[in-house]
Amino acid sequence: MSKKKKQEAELTLKNSINENIFQQLKNKKEELEKEEAVKKEEERVKKAEEKRIREKNKSFEELLNESNMNWKNYKE
């Protein structure tokens, strides 16, 4: 009888340790996913800011070359 109780105690201790480790791993995974999401958002904001700065600093020639209008139609 005591052997059975000892085995049950070992099983519950083993299960609780595994559950503890599992929960820690799950928490760590969630933490890493949040960090990844923050990094992606920061990268997106950084790229948007760089694009805005590039657009702001374009020369007239660059803007003209990117234009969809056919400027030859207006040339006399």
C-alpha positions in Angstrom: 0.0 0.0 0.0 2.8 2.5 0.8 4.5 1.6 -2.4 1.4 2.6 -4.4 1.1 5.9 -2.5 4.8 6.6 -3.1 4.3 6.0 -6.8 1.3 8.3 -6.9 3.3 11.0 -5.1 6.1 10.6 -7.6 3.7 10.9 -10.5 2.0 14.0 -9.1 5.4 15.6 -8.4 6.6 14.6 -11.9 3.4 16.0 -13.5 3.6 19.3 -11.6 7.2 19.8 -12.5 6.4 19.1 -16.2 3.4 21.4 -15.9 5.6 24.1 -14.4 8.2 23.7 -17.1 5.5 23.7 -19.7 3.9 26.8 -18.3 7.3 28.6 -18.2 8.0 27.6 -21.8 4.5 28.8 -22.8 5.1 32.1 -21.0 8.5 32.5 -22.7 7.0 31.8 -26.1 4.3 34.4 -25.6 7.0 36.9 -24.4 9.1 36.2 -27.5 6.1 36.6 -29.8 5.3 39.9 -28.2 8.9 41.1 -28.6 8.8 40.0 -32.3 5.6 41.9 -32.9 7.1 45.0 -31.3 10.2 44.6 -33.5 8.1 44.2 -36.6 6.1 47.3 -35.8 9.2 49.3 -35.1 10.7 48.2 -38.4 7.5 49.2 -40.2 7.5 52.6 -38.6 11.2 53.0 -39.4 10.7 52.1 -43.1 7.7 54.4 -43.4 9.8 57.3 -41.9 12.7 56.6 -44.3 10.3 56.5 -47.2 8.8 59.8 -46.1 12.2 61.4 -45.8 13.3 60.1 -49.3 10.0 61.5 -50.8 10.6 64.8 -49.1 14.2 65.1 -50.5 13.5 64.2 -54.1 14.6 66.5 -56.8 12.2 68.0 -59.3 13.8 65.7 -62.0 13.1 62.6 -59.9 9.5 63.7 -59.4 9.1 64.5 -63.0 10.5 61.1 -64.1 8.1 59.3 -61.7 5.1 61.1 -63.0 2.6 59.2 -65.0 1.7 62.2 -67.2 3.0 62.3 -70.7 4.8 65.7 -70.6 5.5 65.5 -74.3 1.8 66.2 -75.0 2.2 69.7 -73.4 5.4 70.5 -75.2 5.1 73.1 -78.0 
